[in-house]
Amino acid sequence: MECVLLSGNGKLIVTGNLGKEARDSAQVALTLARSRARRLGIPPADFLRTDVHFHVPGGPARKDGVSAGLAMYMALVSAITRKPLDPKTAFAGELSLSGKLYPAGGIFEKFSAAEMAGILHLLIPKADADELKAASRKEGTPNLVLIEHSDEALTFVFGKPKPGRKLRK
C-alpha cells in the first residue's frame, strides 16, 4: 500500500488492480481523515489543496475485498502528518465513516501472510479474533492487536494524542 500527497485540489486517485470495494475503502479512508483533521493536527484546508494518490501494487491478482480501509487510513494519516509507519506493523479491517472497524474476513490468511513477511504487529478487528483461534502461536508470529476503532490503531502506532486533542469522541 502506498500513499502519496500531491499539490492539487482535493482529488482522490486510486491505482492498482483493485475492485470497486477497495476503491470505496480509499474514499472512506479519505473522508474519515478529513472529518478528523483538527483532531489529527491537520489544518482542514490542507485537504482542499492536496490530491491523495493510493496505489496498491501486486501485479495481476485483483484485490476485491473490503479489508484495506484501515491500512489506507493509516497510510494517509502517516503521509499527511509526516509521521512514518513502522514497516513491521500491518493492518486489516474495513472502516465506517465514524472510524469503527468492521470484520475483515480471511484473517487466518492475512495472519499467515504477515507471519511470512516478518510482521511484528498485526492490528485486526476484535470481531475477527475467533477466526484466529486455530493459528499457531509459536515464537516469531505477529503480535495480534485486537481493536474496535481506528483511534486505537492511531494510538498504538503514534502514541497518545497531545493534550487538548481528542482522537475519539
Backbone torsions as a table, in degrees:
resi	resn	phi	psi	omega
1	MET	NA	126.8	177.1
2	GLU	-124.4	145.9	176.4
3	CYS	-138.4	124.6	179.0
4	VAL	-126.3	139.3	177.2
5	LEU	-103.4	137.2	-178.5
6	LEU	-129.6	149.4	172.9
7	SER	-61.9	132.5	-176.3
8	GLY	-175.7	-141.9	-176.3
9	ASN	-136.2	29.8	175.5
10	GLY	91.2	15.7	-177.9
11	LYS	-78.8	146.3	174.2
12	LEU	-103.7	127.3	177.3
13	ILE	-119.9	128.9	179.0
14	VAL	-129.1	122.8	179.2
15	THR	-128.0	163.9	-176.0
16	GLY	116.9	171.7	-178.5
17	ASN	-84.7	79.6	-173.2
18	LEU	-116.8	145.3	173.9
19	GLY	-84.4	175.6	-178.1
20	LYS	-58.7	-40.2	-178.1
21	GLU	-62.3	-41.0	179.8
22	ALA	-68.0	-36.2	177.2
23	ARG	-66.7	-38.3	175.9
24	ASP	-62.6	-37.9	178.7
25	SER	-60.1	-38.2	178.6
26	ALA	-63.6	-41.5	179.6
27	GLN	-66.6	-40.5	178.1
28	VAL	-63.6	-42.5	179.0
29	ALA	-60.0	-44.0	179.4
30	LEU	-65.9	-44.7	179.6
31	THR	-61.8	-42.9	179.1
32	LEU	-62.9	-44.6	178.9
33	ALA	-62.1	-42.6	178.9
34	ARG	-63.2	-41.2	-178.1
35	SER	-69.4	-20.4	-178.3
36	ARG	-111.4	15.8	-174.1
37	ALA	-51.5	-52.4	-177.0
38	ARG	-61.0	-42.1	179.0
39	ARG	-62.6	-29.6	-179.3
40	LEU	-88.4	-0.9	-179.7
41	GLY	77.6	26.2	-178.4
42	ILE	-111.7	125.7	174.3
43	PRO	-61.2	123.8	-177.4
44	PRO	-53.6	-33.5	-179.4
45	ALA	-64.8	-21.0	178.3
46	ASP	-57.7	-34.5	-179.1
47	PHE	-68.5	-27.5	179.9
48	LEU	-77.0	-18.4	-179.5
49	ARG	-106.8	6.8	-172.4
50	THR	-129.4	127.9	170.0
51	ASP	-88.8	142.2	178.9
52	VAL	-112.7	124.9	179.7
53	HIS	-117.1	115.5	172.6
54	PHE	-100.3	135.6	173.6
55	HIS	-131.9	131.4	177.7
56	VAL	-115.5	96.9	178.9
57	PRO	-71.1	163.7	177.6
58	GLY	153.4	12.0	173.5
59	GLY	70.7	-147.9	-170.1
60	PRO	-75.9	-15.0	-178.0
61	ALA	-72.8	116.8	-179.1
62	ARG	-72.0	136.4	176.1
63	LYS	-100.7	106.7	-175.3
64	ASP	-107.1	-18.1	-171.7
65	GLY	-69.6	170.2	-179.9
66	VAL	-111.8	52.1	-179.3
67	SER	-121.3	11.1	-175.9
68	ALA	-100.0	-3.3	-175.6
69	GLY	-57.0	-46.1	-179.4
70	LEU	-66.0	-41.8	178.9
71	ALA	-63.0	-41.7	178.6
72	MET	-64.4	-43.3	179.2
73	TYR	-61.7	-45.9	-179.0
74	MET	-65.5	-39.2	177.7
75	ALA	-63.5	-40.9	179.6
76	LEU	-66.6	-46.4	179.3
77	VAL	-61.8	-40.9	177.4
78	SER	-59.8	-46.6	-178.1
79	ALA	-65.6	-45.2	-173.6
80	ILE	-77.5	-25.4	177.0
81	THR	-94.9	-7.1	-177.9
82	ARG	59.2	35.6	174.8
83	LYS	-110.3	113.8	-175.5
84	PRO	-69.1	149.0	173.5
85	LEU	-90.0	145.5	175.3
86	ASP	-71.4	123.6	-178.9
87	PRO	-66.6	-8.2	177.8
88	LYS	-96.6	12.4	176.7
89	THR	-117.6	132.4	-179.0
90	ALA	-126.3	160.7	-174.5
91	PHE	-134.2	144.7	171.8
92	ALA	-143.9	140.3	177.8
93	GLY	142.9	147.9	178.6
94	GLU	-100.2	147.8	-175.6
95	LEU	-104.6	148.3	165.2
96	SER	-92.6	170.9	178.6
97	LEU	-66.9	-15.8	177.8
98	SER	-95.2	-3.5	179.4
99	GLY	98.1	-3.1	176.8
100	LYS	-68.8	145.3	180.0
101	LEU	-95.7	137.8	172.5
102	TYR	-101.7	154.4	176.8
103	PRO	-57.5	144.8	-178.0
104	ALA	-92.2	-32.1	-174.6
105	GLY	73.4	156.1	-179.6
106	GLY	62.2	27.0	-174.9
107	ILE	-65.7	-36.7	179.6
108	PHE	-59.3	-41.9	178.4
109	GLU	-66.1	-40.4	178.4
110	LYS	-65.8	-40.1	177.2
111	PHE	-61.4	-45.6	-180.0
112	SER	-63.0	-41.3	178.6
113	ALA	-65.1	-41.1	178.3
114	ALA	-63.3	-40.5	178.8
115	GLU	-61.9	-45.3	179.7
116	MET	-65.8	-31.0	-178.5
117	ALA	-84.4	-3.5	179.6
118	GLY	78.2	24.2	178.3
119	ILE	-68.2	135.8	179.7
120	LEU	-90.8	-33.7	-178.0
121	HIS	-132.2	129.4	177.2
122	LEU	-121.6	112.8	178.9
123	LEU	-92.7	122.4	-177.5
124	ILE	-135.3	159.7	175.8
125	PRO	-62.4	135.8	177.7
126	LYS	-54.0	-33.4	-178.8
127	ALA	-65.1	-17.3	179.8
128	ASP	-93.4	-0.4	-173.9
129	ALA	-60.3	-38.1	-177.8
130	ASP	-60.2	-31.7	-179.5
131	GLU	-65.2	-21.9	-176.8
132	LEU	-95.4	4.2	179.7
133	LYS	-58.2	-27.8	-179.6
134	ALA	-82.2	-9.5	-176.9
135	ALA	-70.0	139.9	176.6
136	SER	-71.8	145.8	-179.9
137	ARG	-116.2	46.2	178.8
138	LYS	-74.6	168.1	177.6
139	GLU	-56.2	135.8	176.5
140	GLY	95.4	-5.9	178.3
141	THR	-77.3	155.5	-179.7
142	PRO	-61.2	143.3	171.2
143	ASN	-71.9	121.1	178.4
144	LEU	-83.9	129.7	177.1
145	VAL	-117.5	110.6	-176.7
146	LEU	-90.8	123.4	-176.6
147	ILE	-132.7	160.2	178.8
148	GLU	-118.3	-12.4	-175.0
149	HIS	-145.1	148.5	-179.4
150	SER	-60.6	-28.3	178.3
151	ASP	-61.2	-33.1	178.1
152	GLU	-66.1	-36.6	176.6
153	ALA	-66.4	-42.7	178.4
154	LEU	-60.5	-43.6	179.8
155	THR	-65.8	-41.8	179.8
156	PHE	-61.6	-43.3	-174.6
157	VAL	-82.4	-44.8	-172.5
158	PHE	-106.8	-5.1	-179.2
159	GLY	90.3	-178.2	-179.2
160	LYS	-65.7	143.2	176.5
161	PRO	-65.3	155.0	178.6
162	LYS	-68.2	151.0	179.3
163	PRO	-53.6	141.1	179.3
164	GLY	91.5	-12.2	178.1
165	ARG	-117.0	117.2	176.2
166	LYS	-101.6	136.2	177.2
167	LEU	-88.0	-25.4	-176.9
168	ARG	-133.3	139.6	178.6
169	LYS	-69.1	NA	NA
